[in-house]
Amino acid sequence: MSASTLAGQLVLENPDGDVIELSGSDFSKEDASGLMSIYRCESNGLEIRLSYDDETGQFGEPVAIADDSDWAITQFNLHLPQIG
């Protein structure tokens, strides 16, 4: 079972050079079905969804959805906090 919050950082940049830095605590666990958990964050009109495979302990490719600009993920350092 995965944690309800994440640790670490995710950085995105658009073609205009605008940067958004998000911390793991900006993400909330939205859904868990079977062995897959979905984490979601909304910031500055941007929605980021991230899947986590509870069985393998691996994150899927983050998906960024924006209304007006193409955002690229330039840094991905999110992880589940160590418990215990």
DRENTORKOL-3810 file (N, C-alpha, C; in nm, 4 decimals):
REM DRENTORKOL-3810
@n.u->0.0847; n.v->-0.1183; n.w->0.0000; ca.u->0.0000; ca.v->0.0000; ca.w->0.0000; c.u->0.0889; c.v->0.1242; c.w->0.0000
@n.u->0.0626; n.v->0.2184; n.w->-0.0883; ca.u->0.1472; ca.v->0.3368; ca.w->-0.0994; c.u->0.0981; c.v->0.4481; c.w->-0.0075
@n.u->0.1882; n.v->0.5391; n.w->0.0223; ca.u->0.1571; ca.v->0.6508; ca.w->0.1116; c.u->0.0620; c.v->0.7481; c.w->0.0439
@n.u->-0.0037; n.v->0.8313; n.w->0.1259; ca.u->-0.0983; ca.v->0.9270; ca.w->0.0695; c.u->-0.0293; c.v->1.0542; c.w->0.0218
@n.u->0.0953; n.v->1.0793; n.w->0.0633; ca.u->0.1709; ca.v->1.1944; ca.w->0.0150; c.u->0.3077; c.v->1.1497; c.w->-0.0340
@n.u->0.3668; n.v->1.2335; n.w->-0.1176; ca.u->0.4974; ca.v->1.2046; ca.w->-0.1751; c.u->0.6019; c.v->1.2978; c.w->-0.1154
@n.u->0.7279; n.v->1.2621; n.w->-0.1331; ca.u->0.8398; ca.v->1.3468; ca.w->-0.0950; c.u->0.9194; c.v->1.3785; c.w->-0.2203
@n.u->1.0027; n.v->1.4812; n.w->-0.2154; ca.u->1.0870; ca.v->1.5157; ca.w->-0.3295; c.u->1.0342; c.v->1.6346; c.w->-0.4063
@n.u->1.0768; n.v->1.6448; n.w->-0.5335; ca.u->1.0463; ca.v->1.7633; ca.w->-0.6134; c.u->1.0247; c.v->1.7268; c.w->-0.7595
@n.u->0.9395; n.v->1.8053; n.w->-0.8247; ca.u->0.9137; ca.v->1.7948; ca.w->-0.9679; c.u->0.9241; c.v->1.9361; c.w->-1.0238
@n.u->1.0046; n.v->1.9546; n.w->-1.1287; ca.u->1.0241; ca.v->2.0862; ca.w->-1.1895; c.u->0.9800; c.v->2.0791; c.w->-1.3350
@n.u->0.9006; n.v->2.1774; n.w->-1.3770; ca.u->0.8529; ca.v->2.1866; ca.w->-1.5146; c.u->0.8922; c.v->2.3207; c.w->-1.5730
@n.u->0.9122; n.v->2.3226; n.w->-1.7062; ca.u->0.9451; ca.v->2.4471; ca.w->-1.7752; c.u->0.8715; c.v->2.4507; c.w->-1.9076
@n.u->0.8243; n.v->2.5711; n.w->-1.9452; ca.u->0.7577; ca.v->2.5855; ca.w->-2.0741; c.u->0.8520; c.v->2.6539; c.w->-2.1738
@n.u->0.8135; n.v->2.6606; n.w->-2.3015; ca.u->0.9012; ca.v->2.7206; ca.w->-2.4025; c.u->0.9355; c.v->2.8677; c.w->-2.3764
@n.u->0.8538; n.v->2.9381; n.w->-2.2977; ca.u->0.8813; ca.v->3.0780; ca.w->-2.2652; c.u->0.9840; c.v->3.0921; c.w->-2.1528
@n.u->1.0275; n.v->2.9800; n.w->-2.0955; ca.u->1.1247; ca.v->2.9842; ca.w->-1.9871; c.u->1.0627; c.v->2.9945; c.w->-1.8484
@n.u->0.9289; n.v->2.9876; n.w->-1.8405; ca.u->0.8625; ca.v->2.9884; ca.w->-1.7100; c.u->0.8875; c.v->2.8546; c.w->-1.6417
@n.u->0.9112; n.v->2.8589; n.w->-1.5110; ca.u->0.9420; ca.v->2.7383; ca.w->-1.4345; c.u->0.8416; c.v->2.7230; c.w->-1.3212
@n.u->0.7962; n.v->2.6006; n.w->-1.3013; ca.u->0.7118; ca.v->2.5667; ca.w->-1.1868; c.u->0.7839; c.v->2.4581; c.w->-1.1091
@n.u->0.8036; n.v->2.4824; n.w->-0.9800; ca.u->0.8638; ca.v->2.3832; ca.w->-0.8919; c.u->0.7566; c.v->2.3331; c.w->-0.7967
@n.u->0.7381; n.v->2.2043; n.w->-0.7941; ca.u->0.6387; ca.v->2.1430; ca.w->-0.7066; c.u->0.7083; c.v->2.0468; c.w->-0.6115
@n.u->0.6602; n.v->2.0424; n.w->-0.4897; ca.u->0.7147; ca.v->1.9450; ca.w->-0.3953; c.u->0.6197; c.v->1.8265; c.w->-0.3877
@n.u->0.6694; n.v->1.7192; n.w->-0.3341; ca.u->0.5869; ca.v->1.5990; ca.w->-0.3214; c.u->0.4600; c.v->1.6233; c.w->-0.2425
@n.u->0.4656; n.v->1.7152; n.w->-0.1458; ca.u->0.3472; ca.v->1.7433; ca.w->-0.0642; c.u->0.2378; c.v->1.8159; c.w->-0.1425
@n.u->0.2698; n.v->1.8680; n.w->-0.2622; ca.u->0.1684; ca.v->1.9308; ca.w->-0.3476; c.u->0.0782; c.v->1.8263; c.w->-0.4134
@n.u->0.1217; n.v->1.7018; n.w->-0.4138; ca.u->0.0457; ca.v->1.5937; ca.w->-0.4766; c.u->-0.0437; c.v->1.5256; c.w->-0.3744
@n.u->-0.1628; n.v->1.4907; n.w->-0.4172; ca.u->-0.2524; ca.v->1.4152; ca.w->-0.3305; c.u->-0.2884; c.v->1.2844; c.w->-0.3995
@n.u->-0.3078; n.v->1.1835; n.w->-0.3189; ca.u->-0.3455; ca.v->1.0532; ca.w->-0.3725; c.u->-0.4917; c.v->1.0605; c.w->-0.4113
@n.u->-0.5163; n.v->1.0384; n.w->-0.5401; ca.u->-0.6510; ca.v->1.0551; ca.w->-0.5925; c.u->-0.7260; c.v->0.9235; c.w->-0.6005
@n.u->-0.6582; n.v->0.8197; n.w->-0.6408; ca.u->-0.7266; ca.v->0.6942; ca.w->-0.6679; c.u->-0.6299; c.v->0.5791; c.w->-0.6460
@n.u->-0.6837; n.v->0.4690; n.w->-0.6047; ca.u->-0.6049; ca.v->0.3469; ca.w->-0.5933; c.u->-0.6928; c.v->0.2319; c.w->-0.6390
@n.u->-0.6519; n.v->0.1681; n.w->-0.7457; ca.u->-0.7290; ca.v->0.0556; ca.w->-0.7962; c.u->-0.6337; c.v->-0.0620; c.w->-0.8166
@n.u->-0.6588; n.v->-0.1677; n.w->-0.7471; ca.u->-0.5711; ca.v->-0.2832; ca.w->-0.7576; c.u->-0.4337; c.v->-0.2506; c.w->-0.7038
@n.u->-0.3341; n.v->-0.2629; n.w->-0.7886; ca.u->-0.1959; ca.v->-0.2383; ca.w->-0.7477; c.u->-0.1423; c.v->-0.1062; c.w->-0.8004
@n.u->-0.2315; n.v->-0.0179; n.w->-0.8461; ca.u->-0.1888; ca.v->0.1093; ca.w->-0.9044; c.u->-0.2505; c.v->0.2248; c.w->-0.8254
@n.u->-0.1671; n.v->0.3238; n.w->-0.7930; ca.u->-0.2136; ca.v->0.4444; ca.w->-0.7258; c.u->-0.1921; c.v->0.5633; c.w->-0.8194
@n.u->-0.2814; n.v->0.6614; n.w->-0.8120; ca.u->-0.2713; ca.v->0.7823; ca.w->-0.8926; c.u->-0.2530; c.v->0.9012; c.w->-0.7988
@n.u->-0.1496; n.v->0.9815; n.w->-0.8267; ca.u->-0.1261; ca.v->1.1051; ca.w->-0.7524; c.u->-0.1523; c.v->1.2207; c.w->-0.8469
@n.u->-0.2098; n.v->1.3299; n.w->-0.7930; ca.u->-0.2512; ca.v->1.4420; ca.w->-0.8769; c.u->-0.2157; c.v->1.5735; c.w->-0.8092
@n.u->-0.1827; n.v->1.6728; n.w->-0.8939; ca.u->-0.1515; ca.v->1.8062; ca.w->-0.8450; c.u->-0.2017; c.v->1.9080; c.w->-0.9467
@n.u->-0.2571; n.v->2.0196; n.w->-0.8975; ca.u->-0.2950; ca.v->2.1314; ca.w->-0.9836; c.u->-0.2201; c.v->2.2547; c.w->-0.9379
@n.u->-0.1580; n.v->2.3252; n.w->-1.0336; ca.u->-0.0825; ca.v->2.4459; ca.w->-1.0005; c.u->-0.0761; c.v->2.5359; c.w->-1.1226
@n.u->-0.1109; n.v->2.6625; n.w->-1.1073; ca.u->-0.1006; ca.v->2.7621; ca.w->-1.2150; c.u->-0.1687; c.v->2.7173; c.w->-1.3445
@n.u->-0.2855; n.v->2.6578; n.w->-1.3344; ca.u->-0.3578; ca.v->2.6126; ca.w->-1.4524; c.u->-0.3023; c.v->2.4857; c.w->-1.5140
@n.u->-0.2125; n.v->2.4212; n.w->-1.4430; ca.u->-0.1471; ca.v->2.2999; ca.w->-1.4910; c.u->-0.1890; c.v->2.1836; c.w->-1.4029
@n.u->-0.2237; n.v->2.0733; n.w->-1.4648; ca.u->-0.2600; ca.v->1.9530; ca.w->-1.3906; c.u->-0.1566; c.v->1.8447; c.w->-1.4196
@n.u->-0.1035; n.v->1.7845; n.w->-1.3145; ca.u->-0.0045; ca.v->1.6781; ca.w->-1.3297; c.u->-0.0611; c.v->1.5522; c.w->-1.2666
@n.u->-0.0565; n.v->1.4437; n.w->-1.3406; ca.u->-0.0995; ca.v->1.3134; ca.w->-1.2895; c.u->0.0190; c.v->1.2182; c.w->-1.2952
@n.u->0.0272; n.v->1.1365; n.w->-1.1936; ca.u->0.1405; ca.v->1.0470; ca.w->-1.1792; c.u->0.0907; c.v->0.9137; c.w->-1.1265
@n.u->0.1249; n.v->0.8064; n.w->-1.1958; ca.u->0.0844; ca.v->0.6740; ca.w->-1.1492; c.u->0.1996; c.v->0.6091; c.w->-1.0733
@n.u->0.1644; n.v->0.5248; n.w->-0.9795; ca.u->0.2627; ca.v->0.4524; ca.w->-0.8993; c.u->0.2186; c.v->0.3072; c.w->-0.8915
@n.u->0.3062; n.v->0.2170; n.w->-0.9295; ca.u->0.2775; ca.v->0.0739; ca.w->-0.9248; c.u->0.3183; c.v->0.0219; c.w->-0.7871
@n.u->0.2190; n.v->-0.0114; n.w->-0.7055; ca.u->0.2465; ca.v->-0.0581; ca.w->-0.5697; c.u->0.3249; c.v->-0.1891; c.w->-0.5678
@n.u->0.3099; n.v->-0.2686; n.w->-0.6707; ca.u->0.3766; ca.v->-0.3989; ca.w->-0.6744; c.u->0.5254; c.v->-0.3855; c.w->-0.7061
@n.u->0.5597; n.v->-0.3022; n.w->-0.8035; ca.u->0.7002; ca.v->-0.2886; ca.w->-0.8436; c.u->0.7714; c.v->-0.1731; c.w->-0.7737
@n.u->0.6934; n.v->-0.0801; n.w->-0.7161; ca.u->0.7531; ca.v->0.0360; ca.w->-0.6519; c.u->0.8058; c.v->0.1386; c.w->-0.7516
@n.u->0.7519; n.v->0.1379; n.w->-0.8736; ca.u->0.7982; ca.v->0.2283; ca.w->-0.9791; c.u->0.6895; c.v->0.3289; c.w->-1.0162
@n.u->0.7335; n.v->0.4523; n.w->-1.0419; ca.u->0.6424; ca.v->0.5544; ca.w->-1.0933; c.u->0.6305; c.v->0.5405; c.w->-1.2441
@n.u->0.5118; n.v->0.5734; n.w->-1.2963; ca.u->0.4932; ca.v->0.5822; ca.w->-1.4398; c.u->0.5391; c.v->0.7185; c.w->-1.4871
@n.u->0.5353; n.v->0.7394; n.w->-1.6164; ca.u->0.5723; ca.v->0.8691; ca.w->-1.6734; c.u->0.4714; c.v->0.9747; c.w->-1.6296
@n.u->0.5172; n.v->1.0865; n.w->-1.5696; ca.u->0.4234; ca.v->1.1916; ca.w->-1.5298; c.u->0.3544; c.v->1.2518; c.w->-1.6525
@n.u->0.2286; n.v->1.2848; n.w->-1.6371; ca.u->0.1515; ca.v->1.3467; ca.w->-1.7439; c.u->0.1136; c.v->1.4870; c.w->-1.6999
@n.u->0.1572; n.v->1.5873; n.w->-1.7757; ca.u->0.1243; ca.v->1.7270; ca.w->-1.7472; c.u->0.0227; c.v->1.7748; c.w->-1.8488
@n.u->-0.0868; n.v->1.8306; n.w->-1.8003; ca.u->-0.1934; ca.v->1.8795; ca.w->-1.8862; c.u->-0.2092; c.v->2.0291; c.w->-1.8601
@n.u->-0.1911; n.v->2.1100; n.w->-1.9645; ca.u->-0.2019; ca.v->2.2555; ca.w->-1.9497; c.u->-0.3026; c.v->2.3099; c.w->-2.0495
@n.u->-0.3620; n.v->2.4226; n.w->-2.0140; ca.u->-0.4585; ca.v->2.4859; ca.w->-2.1022; c.u->-0.3926; c.v->2.5619; c.w->-2.2164
@n.u->-0.2774; n.v->2.6250; n.w->-2.1883; ca.u->-0.2271; ca.v->2.7221; ca.w->-2.2847; c.u->-0.0816; c.v->2.7050; c.w->-2.3273
@n.u->-0.0089; n.v->2.6129; n.w->-2.2717; ca.u->0.1326; ca.v->2.6045; ca.w->-2.3042; c.u->0.1830; c.v->2.4613; c.w->-2.2908
@n.u->0.2907; n.v->2.4328; n.w->-2.3618; ca.u->0.3528; ca.v->2.3014; ca.w->-2.3527; c.u->0.4573; c.v->2.3031; c.w->-2.2424
@n.u->0.4369; n.v->2.2221; n.w->-2.1409; ca.u->0.5293; ca.v->2.2138; ca.w->-2.0283; c.u->0.6111; c.v->2.0867; c.w->-2.0392
@n.u->0.7382; n.v->2.0968; n.w->-2.0104; ca.u->0.8268; ca.v->1.9801; ca.w->-2.0113; c.u->0.8774; c.v->1.9583; c.w->-1.8695
@n.u->0.8858; n.v->1.8348; n.w->-1.8298; ca.u->0.9394; ca.v->1.8011; ca.w->-1.6988; c.u->1.0911; c.v->1.8018; c.w->-1.7089
@n.u->1.1554; n.v->1.8898; n.w->-1.6332; ca.u->1.3010; ca.v->1.9031; ca.w->-1.6399; c.u->1.3711; c.v->1.8364; c.w->-1.5221
@n.u->1.2971; n.v->1.8120; n.w->-1.4150; ca.u->1.3548; ca.v->1.7411; ca.w->-1.3007; c.u->1.2456; c.v->1.6574; c.w->-1.2361
@n.u->1.2766; n.v->1.5315; n.w->-1.2111; ca.u->1.1811; ca.v->1.4414; ca.w->-1.1467; c.u->1.2532; c.v->1.3698; c.w->-1.0337
@n.u->1.2176; n.v->1.4068; n.w->-0.9121; ca.u->1.2807; ca.v->1.3451; ca.w->-0.7960; c.u->1.1750; c.v->1.3196; c.w->-0.6896
@n.u->1.0616; n.v->1.2616; n.w->-0.7309; ca.u->0.9576; ca.v->1.2302; ca.w->-0.6362; c.u->0.9733; c.v->1.0860; c.w->-0.5890
@n.u->0.9405; n.v->1.0620; n.w->-0.4643; ca.u->0.9473; ca.v->0.9268; ca.w->-0.4091; c.u->0.8526; c.v->0.9166; c.w->-0.2902
@n.u->0.8264; n.v->0.7955; n.w->-0.2509; ca.u->0.7464; ca.v->0.7735; ca.w->-0.1320; c.u->0.8346; c.v->0.7923; c.w->-0.0106
@n.u->0.7858; n.v->0.8603; n.w->0.0914; ca.u->0.8678; ca.v->0.8778; ca.w->0.2109; c.u->0.8924; c.v->0.7431; c.w->0.2795
@n.u->1.0078; n.v->0.7303; n.w->0.3389; ca.u->1.0400; ca.v->0.6078; ca.w->0.4120; c.u->0.9611; c.v->0.6050; c.w->0.5424
@n.u->0.8955; n.v->0.4950; n.w->0.5661; ca.u->0.8164; ca.v->0.4808; ca.w->0.6875; c.u->0.8815; c.v->0.3777; c.w->0.7786
@n.u->0.8969; n.v->0.4129; n.w->0.9036; ca.u->0.9521; ca.v->0.3174; ca.w->0.9996; c.u->1.0913; c.v->0.3410; c.w->1.0215
END
